[in-house]
Amino acid sequence: MMTTSEAIGLGLCLTGAVAVVSYLIYLKATSEGHVVSVIWRGLAVIWLCLGAAVAVLIGARTALGDALFDVSLGHGKVWWQPGGARQI
């Protein structure tokens, strides 16, 4: 289960990252002469897709009961272990 502090941190990071990317997309689209209503509609689709993806991952983490992946940096390379296998 995700703790409150993890949820707040995830929400802040995602909101900040998507806000910056959205602003850059908006600037680029307006400089190329696209209609503002079309830009906002496209940005809304991006936000909804990201929200759905995050909801699915949070649901998977809740169903699994632990982390979805563990990363082992002690093997000389990044090694993903699906299912959150514990490291020793």
N, C-alpha and C positions, 0 to 999 in steps of 0.2 A: 504494500500500500504506500502511496506517495504521501510524505509528510507535508504539513502546511508550508514549512519553509522551502521545501523542494518545489512545491506547486507555485509559490510566489516567485521564486527565482526563475523557474522555467517560463512563467508568464511574462515576467519583465524582460528576460532575454529575447524571447520570441517576438514580443511586441516591439522592442527596440530595433531588432534586426529587420523585421518586416517593414517597419516604418521607414527606416533608412532606404531600403531597397525600393519601396513604393515611391518615396520622394524622388529618387534617381530615375525611376521609370517615368514618373510624371513629368519631370524636367525634360527628359529626352523626347517624350511623346509630344509635349507642347512645342518644343523647338522644331520638331518635324511637321508641325501644323495639324496634328490630329485633333478631332473634336473632343472637348473636355468631357462631355457625357459618355463618350465611348471609352475614354481613359478611365473614368471612375468605375464604369461597369467592369472593365478588365481587371482593375485593382480589386474590386469586390470579389471577383471570381478567384483571384490569387489568394486573398485572405480566407475565403471559404474552403478552398482546397487544403490550405495549410492547417486550418482549424480541424478539418475532418481527419487529416493524417495524424495530427497530434492526438486527437481523441481515440483513434484506433490504436496507436502505440501505448497510450495510457491504459486503455482497456486490456490490451495484451499483457502489459506489465501487471495489472491487477489480477488477471486470470492466472498468470504464471506464479504470482506471489513473490517474485524477486526480480532482479535485473534481467533484461532480455539478453544482454551480452556482458561478458567479462573480457577485459583486455589484459594480456600478459606481456609486459615489456621486458621481462627477464630472459627471453629466449633469443635475443638479438634481432627481433623483428616484431612488428605489431601482429598479435595473434588473437583473433576473435573466437570465442568459445560460445556458440549458441546455447541458450538455455541457462546462462548465468552460472556455469560450473564454478565452484569455489577454487581459489588459488591457494597453494600452500606456501 
